[in-house]
Amino acid sequence: MESLKSLYDGVVQSINSFLKNTDGDLNLLGKIITILLIFIAIGVVVKVANRIVDRTLTYKSFSKFQISDRRRDTLTNILKKVVKYTLFFIGIVMSLEIFNINTASIIATAGIGGLAIGFGAQSLVKDIITGFFILLEDQYAVGDYVQIDSKEGLVEELGVRVTKIRDFTGELHIIPNSSITVVTNRTRGAMRALVDISIAYEADIDRAMEIMERISAEIAETNDTIIEGPTVLGVASFGNSDVVIRAIAKTKPMEQWAVEREMRKRYKQAFDREGIEIPYSKVVVYGGGDK
C-alpha cells in the first residue's frame, strides 16, 4: 500500500510540476489544458441537455398540450440553442477567470455599453420579441409552406431573430422577424385544388362535364391524398375561343399541386378519347377561291 501511495504522490507531483509554476498557480500550458477540459465538459453537458429536451417534449404527458409535431420540432431547436449559447457563455467567463481577467468589470462595462447602443439595437430587440410571439401563437413552424410578403417557400428554420424559408428554385430567404407583418400558411387544414379546363365552343358542354365527373370519381378512388371531391362546378367563364369548366377538390396539406396536375392530365386524356375538342389558335378564312 505504501508503494502505491508513493507512486500516486509521485505522479501527482510530476503533473503539478508540469502544469504549475513555482508559486503553485497554473502555468500557460495548465491553463490551456484546463480550458480545453472545460469546453469538453460543456460539450458533453450540451449533448445530455439535448437528449433531455428531446425526451421531455416527446414524453406522453407533454403530448396533452396538443402541440403539433412541427411546432414541437421548432420549440426543440430553440431550446437547444438557448442551452448551448448559455453554457458556452459560462465557459467563456470561466476561461477569462482562469487568465485572471476580471469578468465582473467586463460585464458591467458591457451593461453600460448596452445602454449606449440600446437605441441602435431596437430592431434586434423587436426581432426577438416578434420571434417569441410567432412561436407562442403557432403562426407557422419548421416544415410549413408559407408566404411572407413576396417570398414563399418551406420554413427551414424559425429562430428568435430571423426566419429562413427556401423556395422551389432552391433560394434561401432570410427574413428578420420584425419585418413579418402578414403570413399566409398553406399547410394548415385542408387545401384546395382548383383546375380550369377549356373546351371549344363547338364542343358539347353537358357531355364534357359528364366525362369530367366520371374521371373525378376515378381519381377520388385511387388518390388517398384527396379529402373531398373532385367536384365539377360547371362553366366558370367564356374566353375568346373557349368555354372554361371548373373543378375543385380538397386535399391534404402540400398535396394540392400534385392533385391539380393529375386532374389536368386525366381530363385531357379523357377528352382525347371521347373527341372533346380543346381550343387552340387557328385562322378561318371565308370567301376565298380555289387558290
C-alpha distance (Angstrom), angle and dihedral (degrees) to the residues before:
residue distance angle dihedral
M1 . . .
E2 3.77 . .
S3 3.79 90.7 .
L4 3.83 90.9 51.7
K5 3.78 91.1 48.3
S6 3.77 92.1 49.1
L7 3.81 89.6 48.4
Y8 3.80 90.5 50.9
D9 3.79 92.3 48.0
G10 3.78 89.6 49.4
V11 3.80 92.8 51.8
V12 3.81 91.7 48.1
Q13 3.79 91.2 48.1
S14 3.80 90.9 49.7
I15 3.80 91.6 50.4
N16 3.79 91.7 47.2
S17 3.78 91.9 49.9
F18 3.81 89.1 48.6
L19 3.82 96.9 47.6
K20 3.81 102.8 28.4
N21 3.77 135.0 59.4
T22 3.78 127.8 -131.6
D23 3.82 91.7 -83.3
G24 3.79 91.3 59.0
D25 3.82 94.2 -109.7
L26 3.77 124.6 124.1
N27 3.78 114.3 -88.8
L28 3.81 123.1 -141.7
L29 3.81 93.6 -83.9
G30 3.79 91.0 47.4
K31 3.79 91.6 50.9
I32 3.81 92.3 49.4
I33 3.80 92.2 49.1
T34 3.83 90.8 47.3
I35 3.80 91.3 51.3
L36 3.80 90.7 49.0
L37 3.80 90.1 51.4
I38 3.82 90.3 49.4
F39 3.80 93.3 54.1
I40 3.81 92.1 43.1
A41 3.80 88.0 54.1
I42 3.81 90.0 47.3
G43 3.81 89.8 51.6
V44 3.80 90.2 53.2
V45 3.81 91.8 47.1
V46 3.82 90.5 49.5
K47 3.81 90.9 53.7
V48 3.80 91.3 48.4
A49 3.80 91.1 47.3
N50 3.81 90.8 49.8
R51 3.80 90.3 53.9
I52 3.80 90.7 48.5
V53 3.81 90.6 51.1
D54 3.82 91.6 48.4
R55 3.79 93.2 49.0
T56 3.80 93.6 43.5
L57 3.80 95.0 52.2
T58 3.80 92.7 44.4
Y59 3.80 95.1 44.5
K60 3.80 115.2 119.6
S61 3.79 95.5 -120.7
F62 3.81 90.1 53.5
S63 3.82 90.5 54.8
K64 3.82 88.5 69.7
F65 3.80 87.2 80.7
Q66 3.85 87.5 68.6
I67 3.79 95.3 -131.5
S68 3.79 114.9 169.9
D69 3.79 119.6 -118.6
R70 3.80 92.6 -113.6
R71 3.79 92.8 50.2
R72 3.81 89.7 47.0
D73 3.82 90.1 52.6
T74 3.80 90.9 49.8
L75 3.80 92.6 48.4
T76 3.80 90.3 46.9
N77 3.81 92.7 53.8
I78 3.81 92.7 48.7
L79 3.83 93.5 48.6
K80 3.79 90.7 48.9
K81 3.80 91.1 52.2
V82 3.81 92.4 48.4
V83 3.81 91.4 51.2
K84 3.81 92.0 45.5
Y85 3.81 95.9 49.1
T86 3.82 92.7 44.2
L87 3.80 94.0 51.5
F88 3.79 93.5 45.5
F89 3.80 90.0 49.8
I90 3.80 88.6 53.6
G91 3.81 89.1 48.9
I92 3.80 91.7 52.4
V93 3.82 91.3 50.1
M94 3.82 90.9 49.8
S95 3.80 90.4 48.9
L96 3.79 91.6 52.8
E97 3.80 90.0 49.0
I98 3.80 89.9 54.1
F99 3.81 88.5 58.3
N100 3.83 88.7 50.0
I101 3.80 92.9 -110.6
N102 3.80 112.4 153.1
T103 3.79 101.6 -122.0
A104 3.81 92.3 -179.8
S105 3.79 91.2 66.0
I106 3.80 90.8 45.4
I107 3.81 91.8 52.1
A108 3.82 90.3 46.5
T109 3.79 90.5 49.5
A110 3.79 89.8 47.8
G111 3.81 88.8 52.8
I112 3.79 91.9 52.6
G113 3.79 90.1 45.4
G114 3.79 89.2 48.7
L115 3.79 89.7 58.2
A116 3.78 89.7 49.8
I117 3.79 94.6 52.3
G118 3.81 95.1 33.9
F119 3.77 93.7 106.0
G120 3.79 90.7 50.3
A121 3.81 91.1 50.8
Q122 3.79 95.6 54.0
S123 3.79 92.0 107.1
L124 3.83 90.5 52.4
V125 3.81 91.7 51.3
K126 3.80 89.9 46.7
D127 3.83 90.3 51.0
I128 3.80 91.3 53.2
I129 3.81 95.2 45.7
T130 3.80 91.8 47.7
G131 3.81 90.5 47.7
F132 3.80 91.6 55.3
F133 3.82 91.5 49.3
I134 3.82 91.2 49.2
L135 3.80 89.0 53.4
L136 3.81 96.4 43.3
E137 3.81 93.6 46.6
D138 3.81 90.9 45.2
Q139 3.81 92.3 -132.8
Y140 3.80 90.0 159.6
A141 3.79 139.2 -22.3
V142 3.79 140.3 -156.3
G143 3.81 109.0 -62.1
D144 3.81 96.0 27.0
Y145 3.79 119.7 126.2
V146 3.80 106.8 -128.7
Q147 3.78 141.9 167.2
I148 3.79 116.9 -140.4
D149 3.79 111.8 -176.2
S150 3.82 104.2 -51.6
K151 3.81 95.0 -20.6
E152 3.78 122.9 88.3
G153 3.77 136.3 171.1
L154 3.79 144.2 97.4
V155 3.80 118.1 -37.9
E156 3.80 106.4 -117.6
E157 3.78 97.9 173.4
L158 3.80 135.4 10.2
G159 3.78 110.3 -165.0
V160 3.77 132.7 170.9
R161 3.82 90.3 -105.4
V162 3.81 108.5 27.2
T163 3.79 140.4 19.2
K164 3.81 119.6 -141.5
I165 3.80 119.7 -155.2
R166 3.81 127.3 176.0
D167 3.79 119.4 -151.3
F168 3.79 127.8 -149.8
T169 3.83 91.9 -92.4
G170 3.81 89.6 62.0
E171 3.79 96.1 -109.4
L172 3.81 116.1 140.9
H173 3.81 115.0 -138.9
I174 3.81 116.1 -158.7
I175 3.80 109.5 -161.3
P176 3.83 124.8 -175.2
N177 3.78 109.0 -125.2
S178 3.80 92.6 -130.4
S179 3.83 90.7 63.2
I180 3.82 92.8 55.1
T181 3.79 108.8 103.3
V182 3.81 106.6 147.2
V183 3.81 123.5 29.4
T184 3.79 125.2 -172.1
N185 3.79 110.0 -160.7
R186 3.79 112.2 -161.7
T187 3.80 96.9 -175.9
R188 3.80 103.0 62.0
G189 3.78 114.8 100.0
A190 3.79 127.3 -22.6
M191 3.79 116.7 -20.6
R192 3.80 126.2 -143.1
A193 3.78 123.6 -121.3
L194 3.81 110.4 -160.3
V195 3.81 123.7 -172.3
D196 3.82 127.4 -178.3
I197 3.80 115.1 -163.4
S198 3.81 120.9 -167.3
I199 3.79 123.2 -147.6
A200 3.78 129.8 -179.6
Y201 3.79 120.5 -94.9
E202 3.80 88.3 -117.8
A203 3.83 92.1 59.0
D204 3.81 123.3 97.7
I205 3.81 105.4 -104.0
D206 3.82 95.7 -162.4
R207 3.79 92.0 50.7
A208 3.79 91.7 47.2
M209 3.81 90.6 52.3
E210 3.81 91.6 48.5
I211 3.81 89.8 53.1
M212 3.82 91.2 49.0
E213 3.81 91.5 49.4
R214 3.80 91.4 51.3
I215 3.80 92.3 48.5
S216 3.82 90.4 45.6
A217 3.80 90.2 56.9
E218 3.81 90.4 50.8
I219 3.80 91.3 49.8
A220 3.81 91.8 49.8
E221 3.81 91.0 53.5
T222 3.81 95.4 50.1
N223 3.82 103.1 35.8
D224 3.82 114.1 70.6
T225 3.82 93.0 -174.1
I226 3.80 90.3 72.7
I227 3.80 113.8 93.6
E228 3.81 98.2 -178.1
G229 3.80 134.2 5.5
P230 2.96 143.8 -42.5
T231 3.80 89.1 -135.0
V232 3.80 123.8 -174.7
L233 3.81 105.9 -136.9
G234 3.81 97.4 -174.9
V235 3.79 135.8 -122.6
A236 3.81 109.8 -0.8
S237 3.81 101.4 178.6
F238 3.80 146.9 -23.6
G239 3.79 120.5 -113.7
N240 3.78 132.4 -167.6
S241 3.78 91.7 -87.2
D242 3.81 105.4 2.2
V243 3.78 147.1 60.9
V244 3.81 112.7 -134.9
I245 3.81 118.3 -142.7
R246 3.81 116.9 -168.1
A247 3.81 129.9 -148.6
I248 3.81 127.9 179.2
A249 3.81 137.9 -171.1
K250 3.80 137.9 -178.2
T251 3.79 114.8 -125.7
K252 3.76 141.4 177.5
P253 3.82 115.5 -85.8
M254 3.82 114.9 -72.5
E255 3.82 91.7 10.3
Q256 3.81 98.9 89.3
W257 3.80 95.2 92.1
A258 3.81 93.9 50.3
V259 3.81 90.0 48.9
E260 3.81 91.4 49.9
R261 3.80 91.1 51.8
E262 3.80 91.7 49.8
M263 3.80 92.3 48.0
R264 3.80 93.0 51.2
K265 3.80 92.0 47.9
R266 3.81 95.0 48.1
Y267 3.82 93.7 45.1
K268 3.82 91.8 50.2
Q269 3.79 92.8 48.5
A270 3.82 91.0 49.1
F271 3.82 92.5 48.7
D272 3.80 90.2 51.3
R273 3.80 91.3 52.1
E274 3.81 93.5 46.1
G275 3.79 96.3 43.4
I276 3.81 96.4 -114.6
E277 3.79 105.5 156.6
I278 3.78 119.3 -131.3
P279 3.83 110.7 -152.8
Y280 3.77 121.9 -109.7
S281 3.77 134.4 171.1
K282 3.82 112.5 -74.8
V283 3.78 139.6 153.9
V284 3.82 122.0 -133.6
V285 3.83 116.2 -162.9
Y286 3.80 119.2 -159.9
G287 3.82 125.3 -163.2
G288 3.76 97.4 17.9
G289 3.81 121.6 147.3
D290 3.77 128.6 -127.9
K291 3.76 89.7 -79.5
